Amino acid sequence: MTLTLQIPDRVGALLHSAWDDLPRATLESLAVEGYRSGRLSSAQVGEMLAHASRWESEAFLSEHGVWPGTTVEEFQSDLASLDHLRGA
């Protein structure tokens, strides 16, 4: 699928100054948000970004703060559940 975006020239210039490859940065941002929202799996992210392996996708998602997808609150809840099960 080909996707065309219309953004104001001034905004485009600012974004382009931040990212040399603006189309790739846009694609990566879409992949990260797709994964973060639960709409894309890590395999779909890898397919979207043409990653060579699952490990490349995991590294990419980790670099963007969305791997493995566990929040601090979820982790704390898991710890509390383990404490409860252990009778602590």
N, C-alpha and C positions, 0 to 999 in steps of 0.2 A: 504494500500500500504506500502510496506517495501522499504526503501531507504537506500542505502549504500554509504558512502562517503569515499574517499581516501584522506587523508591529510598527510603531512610529519610527522614522529614521533616526531621531535623536536617541531613542531607547535602544534601537539596534546597534548604533555606534557605541554606546556605553557597554552593552553586552559583548560586542565584538572585541572591545578593548580588554575585557576581562578574560575572554576565551578566544583563542585564535581560531579554533574549529567550532564555531557557534552551532552548526547543525549537529555535530556529534555531542556537544554539551547539552543541547536540547533533548536529543534522543536519550542520553544517559539520565537526565533529570526525569523524563517521562518514565523510564524503566524503574528508577528508584521510587518514585511516587506510586507507580503501579504495584510494586512489591510491598511498600509500606502500607498501602490501603488494603492489601489482600486480594487485589484483582489479578495480580500476576504471581506465578510461582517462580522460584529461583531458576528452574529450567527454562521457563518462558523468557525471563530476563536474559539468560545466556543466549537463547535463540535470537532474541531481538538485537542483542549487541554483538552477535557473531563470536561469542567466546569459544575457545578451543576445548574447554573442559568445565566440569562442575566446579572445580577448585578455583578457576578464574572467576566464575560468577560469585562464589562465596567470598573471595577476596575483594571483588568490586563492591558487593553489598556491605561488607564489613567496613571498607574504607569510607562508605557513605553513611555509616551508623545505623544500618537497618538489618544487620545479620547478627544473631539468628532470629531476630524478631521478638525477643523477650524484653519487656519493659522492667524497670526497677520494681514497680508495684507487683507485677506478676512474679518476679523472683522472690520478693518479700513474702508474698502469699504462699508460694511453694515452700519456703523455709518454715513458715508458721504451720503449714499442714504437716510437714515432716516432724516438727517438734511435737505437735499434737499426737501424731501416730506413735512417736517414741514415748509418749507419756510425760514429756518434759513440761 
